[in-house]
Structure formats: structure tokens, C-alpha cells
Amino acid sequence: MEMEPSPAPTMADLPADLLREIFRHLRCVADRDAAADVCRTWRGALAEPTPPPSPPRPLPWLLLPSAGDDFIHVYCFYCGIDRCSLHHRLSPAHGARCFGSHEGGWLFVAFEHNRLHAMINLRSREDSKSSLIPFPDLLRSYQDEDDYQRAQNMVILAAALSSSPGGTSCIGAGIVMRWDLIAGSCRLAFWRMGDRVAVEGTMAPDSTVRLRDEIQDVIYQDGAFRFVTTRGFLVTCIPMFYADGGLQGTTESVQRIRHRERLREHVHARYLVESRAKLLMIVRFAARPRSPTSLFKVFEMVQEMVQDHTGVEKIEDTWTELESLDGRLFFVGRGCSRSYESSAYPELGLGLKEGVYFLDDYVYADEGMPFRDEGHRRYPCSDNGRWCDGHVHRCFSEQRASSAHSSPTWLLP
């Protein structure tokens, strides 16, 4: 009697050690997510610890809105344009205004441009409530306590988180505009995850830092949110809580920092980034307002002994320019700037050498943009690239003039 042939092996029959070896060579974190979704056997094998050497910290994705519709394209340094498996998970963000991101694939969006702020997880394998966390749309004064009737509508322009989301211990901080004060000054806002109303920062009563000294960027570092102003001053904010755990407000201090910028070019933006356990300020220059980016300079905060006008010596904080990038990759974006070591990515070769990678964020200074109808919204999307060796390189293959929905954004894996 003829025996039936044995069933052909399936993908689920691959040995676990072979699967893990294949997995080690998938440099794109979205591809690793996709591999884990193939079947239950693969997911179980890949859930075990990856043998050394472990993959380096994944590089950000560039989310580039389309010019003609509400579609978002993704540029992956490993896969290229729209060839990354993340490309198939972007539908929740199509048509939204993006204003930052956080590690883990969390993207900050405003679904209706000036309201319905939230963060969505583009790496989530399931459609669940945990993959969408609302941000507040309302702002109240720290003096109003629980008087929500006096809260005002706000627009979030940039944001940062104190930790990964998932509970009330995570605090959000935003650079915001009030609806009733559009074309006024930016304000500081703070909230816990799940709060419907954000608390406005008090701003320190300091005559040298007025509200018109606009806030440029925000970062969370060493237990505090730090904001940089147009003059390079730092505003440090530490959250304060009520006995029941509710967010009361923040303590705030202003740090006037000397700096030595001797260039005549226009300062387009200032970004804060933590690198090698130090706080850096990256300054973006253009030949004139609204012209393309021409130059970057990187400054480190150091303490120097100086003499005041009476000849008395004292220690002052100073932004001191770094002579080189020293093998680092800086990705700058408001609220989501990050630093990486180029030596950790040898498989990418000379295509990814040290430099400052930047996005077109010129619309940040146009407070009225989120309030215009779709036919009149123009978010510039063409001034993207890498600055290195004293020159700007347009290294992204897809450049678009503008979008009616959003500026480009880094998505942090």
C-alpha cells in the first residue's frame, strides 16, 4: 500500500535559532514588527532575547505629506521611500497635522488641524484604545485650579513627553497658542495622560524674558522640561502635583545664557537635543527669512569664569560652539530632536555620515495656518536635507513643494 507523502514544511517549521539569526539582519524596526506578525511560532521565537550583538537604536523615519492629497509617504534609511512595511500602517495619520513624535512609534497629530489633538501608535499590531491617546484641546490658567468653565481652546504646535505613555505618571508639555490670541505669543502647557484640560505655565516674572521672546523648542531632560527661546535663554519647568496626584502646575526658572553667534545670517530656529549626557542647542540659519536653510551650528552649555562691569569674577553659563560633530548624527525637529552615533550604523556606509538632518518647519512661525481652510493651507515641505562639511545636501529622494495638511515630521521608532 502506497504511503501518503509527508506534508511539506511550512514557514512555521523554521528552527527558532535560524529565525533569530534572520531577525538580527532586519535593521528596520518596522520590518522586525512585520516578521513577528507572520505567525504565532515566529512571534514566540522572536520574543526571546536576541543573541548579541543586538541591533543599534533604530533611526527615525521621515514622514513626508503628499502635495495633491492627504496621503503620507515614509522615507526609511534602511528601505528607501515607501518600501518600508511601516508604509502600510500610516492610514490613521492621513490628512492630519503632525507636530512631533515619541519613541515607540508614537506620532503626535491634530485630526482637525486646530483641535482633536492626540497621539497614535503606528507600530501597534492591533486596533485598540491603547494605540490612540487623546491630548487636551483646552488650556486653563494655573490660578483657576478646577474651574474648567474658564478654560480656553488651544492649538498645540510642538510637544514632548516625560516618559513613554501608558499611565498618569507620563506628563506632556506643549508649546501652544490660544484660539482667542492667535498671532499673539506662544504659551507653555502641561498635562497628564488622560487630562481633558492642560495647565498653563506661569512663566517666571523676569523682565528680560517677555512673552514675545518666542519659545522655539522643548525637551525633557533630568526630571524637567526645558524650553529654549529665540534669544537662546532656557526656561526650566518642573511639574508640581496635588496630594491626589492631579497636576497643579510647574515651578519655572529662567536661565540667561551667554552665547557667541557672530554670523549675520537669519536665525531660523533653535533646537534642544541631549547628546552624550549633555544638553546641546542646535541653531539653524538662513540667508534671510523664509529662504532655504544654509547653515547649522551646534552649541554646548559650559560654565565660564567672567568679569562683570565692576571687575568681580563670577561663573556664568555660556553656549559654546562645538568645533566638530565628532561622528554624530543629529535629527532636529521641534520636541523630537535626537542624537545618534554614526559608528553604530556601518551597514549604511557613507550614505549616512555625521551631520544634521533637518525638516521643513518654516510654517511653525505662521500661527494662523491651522485655522485656514484646506484650499488656503500651505505647509512647505521642500526644505529637507542633511548639513555636513559646511554644506547642505538634499539627500531625500522625494521633495515636495507644499501640503495642505502637515509639515514633514520625524517618527521615532
N, C-alpha and C positions, 0 to 999 in steps of 0.2 A: 504494500500500500504506500503510495507516494505521500511523503510528509509535506505539510504546508510550509512555505518559506517563512523564515523569521521576519517579523516586521522590521522595516527599515528604521535605522536610528533617526531620532529627531534632534532638533536643536536643544531640547531639554536634557538630552543624554550626554552632552559635553561634560567632561570632568570639571569639577569645581576649580581645581588649580589652573587648568587651561583657561577657563573663563576669567579668572582673576588676572592672569597674565595679559589677556586681550584687553581687559578693562584698564590695566595700567597704561596702555598705549593710547587710550582715548583721552586726549588732552582737553577737549572741550567738555565742560561740565554738563551741558545740555545733552551731548551725545551719551555721557555716562548715565544720565537720567533715563534716556530712551532705552539704553541697553537693559537697565533694571526693569523696564516695563514689558520686556519681551514675553516672559512667563514667570510663574511662581518660582521655579527652580533657579532661574537666573537671578531673580531678586534675592533669594536666600543665599546664593553663593556670593553675590556681590555685596551683601550686607556684612559679611565677615571682614575683619581688618585687612586692608590692602598691604601686601608684602612691601617692605622697603625696596627702593626709595619711593616714598609717597609723592603724588603729583604736587607741583608747586601751586601756590594760591592762584586760582583762575583769574584771568584778565577780564576786564569789563567788556560787555557788548555795547556797540553803538546802535541806538535806536534812532532811525532816520525817517521822519514822516514823509509821505508821498506828497508831490505837488498837486496832483489832479484829483485825489480822492482822500478818504480818511484812513488809508492803508498805512501801516508802519513796516519799514524794511529793517532788517537786522544785519549788522556787519560784525562778523566774528573773526578775531585774529587767527583762529585755527582753521576755520571753514570757508571764509570769504563772505560775499554778500548773498543773503537769502539761501544759503546752502546749509545752514545750521539747523538742527532739529528744533531749536527754540522758535524758528520761523513759524511753526505750526501752532504755537501757544500764545500768539500775540493778539488774537481776536478780542479779548476783553479790553485791550487798550486802544483799539482802532477808534479814531475820532475824538479821543480825549486829549486834554492838555497835560503833558507830562512835566513835572517840576522837580525830579530828583529820584533817588533810589537808596536802598539799603541792602547790605549783604544778605544772601539767601534768595535773591531773585525778586525782592520787593520793589515795586515801581510805584511812585507817588503820582497820582493823577487827579484831575478835576474833570468829571464826566461831562459837566455842562460849562466848562471853561472858567466861570466865576463862582461856581458852587458845586455841591456834591463832591467834596474832596475825600479822597480815600487812598489806601494803598492796597495793591493787588499783588498776589504772588504768581509770577509767571513760570515758576518751576514746580508748582503744585501738581500732583498727579491726579487729583480729584477736584471736582467742582463742589466746594463746601464753603460754609460760612467762614472757616478759618483762613481761607485764601483771599478774603476781602475784609479789610478792617476800615471802617469809616473814620475819617478825620472830622473835627468840628468845623462847622461853617460859621459859627458865631464867636464873637470876641467880647469879653466883659472886662471892665477895669478891676484891678486888684482890690480897689476900695469897695466895690459893690458886693463882694462876697457871693451869696447865693441869690442875688437879685437878678435873675435871668431876664426879667422883663426889660431891663435896660441894655441887654446885650445887642451888639451891632453885627450886621453881616460883614464878612471879611473875605478877602481873596488871599490864598497862600501862594507866594512867589517862589519860596525855597524852604526846605525843611531838613532837619536832621533828627536822629533818634539817639537816646542814651544807651540802648541795648537792642538786642533782637526782640521783635514783638512777640507777644504771647501771654502777657499779663499786665496788671496795672503797675508793675514796677517799671515798665518801659515808659519813658517820658519823651514827648515830641516837642521840638522847638521850631518855630517858623518865623520867617520874615514875611510880614503880611501888610495888606492895605485894607483899610475900612472902606466899605461901599460909599459912605457919606463923605469920605475925604479923599476920593480918587484925585490924583495929581497933587496930593499932599505928601507927607513924609511916610516912609516905611515904619512899621511898628514891630515890636517883638511879641510873640505869642507862645504860650506853653500849655501843654495838655497831657493828661494820662490817656492810655489807650482806652477807648470806650467813652470818654468825655464828649458830651454834646456841645459844650461851650469851652473855649480856650480862655486862659487868663492873660491879660496884657501885662507886659513887663513895665516896671516903673520908670526905667532909665534913671541913672544916677543924677542927682541935682548938681551938675557940673557945667559951668558956663562955657567951657571950651569945647564941649561936645553937645551941639544942639541937634534937634531932630532933623534939621536939613542936612546935617552931616550923615549922608545916607549909609545905611547898613548894606554891606556888599556880600557877606558870606557868613556861614555858621558852621561850627564843628563842635562835636562833643569830645572833650579830652580831660583826663584826670578828674572825673567827677563833676565837671562843669561844662556848660555851653559857652562857647566863645564866639563873639561876633566881631568882624573887622569892619571899620568904617572907611569912607572914601579917603581919609587922611592917614590911614594906617593905624589908628587907635584901636585898642581892644576893649570890648565890653564883655565882662565875665559875669555869668549868671548861674547861681546855684539854686535849684528848686527847694522850696520850703513846703511843708505839709502840715495839715491839721492833725489832731490826735486820732481822728478816724481814718487817716490815710488820704484824705482829699487834698488836692493841690491848692495851696494857699496863694502862692506867688513865687517870687525869686528874690534873693539878695543880689544886688548888682553893684559892680565897681567898674570904673573907667581907668584904663591904663594908657597914659600918653606915652607913646614910644617914638623916640627919635629915629629918623631914617635919612638915608643919604641918596636920594634919587636926583641925579643931575642931568637927566635927559629932558629934552624939550618936547618930546612926543606926548601925545594924549594918553592918559591912563584910562584904559577901557574898563578894567576890572581888577579886583584883588580877591585872591582865594586863600583859604587856610587849609593846610594839609599836615598831618603828622607823619614824620619820616624818621626812622631810626631813633624813636622815643623823643624826638624834638619837634617843636611847633615851628613850621615854616610859613612864610607868606609868599605867594607867587603873584607877581604883578604882570598884567597883560597890557601891552602898549599898541597903539595905532598911530599912524601919521597925523590923523585928525579924527574928530568924532565921526562915527559910523563908516569909517574906511576899514579895509581888511586888516587883520592882525599882522603886525610887523615884527614884534619882539616880545620876549619874556625875560624877566629877571626873578631870581629866587633869593629870598632873604631868610636868614636865621636870626632868631631873637637871642641876643647875648647881653651880658651886663658889662658896662664900661665905666671906668672912673673918669669923671668930667668935673670941670670947674664951673660954678655958677658965676653970675655977674659980680659977686663980691669976692671972688677968688677962693671960695670954700669948695673943697673937693667933696663929691658925692657920687654914689653909684646910680647909674641910670640904665634902663632897658633901651636897647638900640636894635633896629633892624639892620643887620649887616649882610651885604650881598655875598653870596657864595661864588667862588671863582669857577667852579665847575659843577656839573650834575653828579659826578662821581659814580657813574654807572647806574643811575636810577631812571625809572620811568614814572613820570608824573601824569596822571589823568585828572584834569581840572574840570570841575563843574560845581555850581553853587550847591552847597550842602552835601556833596558826594565826591569830593576830591580824594584821591588815594595815591599812594606811593608804592612802587614795586622795584625789585632788584632785577636788572636786566640779565644778570648771570644765572638766574633761575630758569630762563627760557631759552636754552641753547638750541632746541629743536626748531625755533622760529628763525634762526640765522640772523643775517644782517638786516632783514626786513623789519626788525623790531629792536632798534638800538636805543640808547639813552636819549631822552628828550621829553618835551612837554606836549602831551596830546590834548587837544582842545576842541571845543564845540562852539557853534554859532549861538551865542546867548545875548546878542545885541538888544533883543526885544525886552530884556529884563528892565530896562530904564523906561519903557513905554507902559505906564501903569494902566492906560485905558484899553490896551489890546484885548484883554479877556472880555470886555463889555461890548465889543463891536460884533455886528452880525457876520455870518460866515463870508459874505461877499466882500467885506472890508477888512477881514483879519489877514494879516500878512506876517507870519513868523519866518524870519530869514533862516535859511538852512545851508548856506553855501560856505561860510567861513569856518570850516573844519580842517584839522590837519595836525601836523607834528612840527614843533620847533626844535631844532637841534643844530649844532655847529654854527650858530648865528643866523640861520636861515629858516624860513617857513616852507614846509613841504606839504603839498596837497596829497596826502598818502591814501586817502579813502577813494575807492573807485567810483562811488556813487555820490555826486554832488548835485543838490537841487537848489533852485533859487529861493523858493519860499513854500510855506504850507499854510493852509487856513486853519490848522488845528493845534499845532505844537511846534516848539523848537526841538532840536535834537537833544538826546539825553543819554547819559551812560547808565546802563543797567548793571548793578553789581551782583555777580553770581553768588 
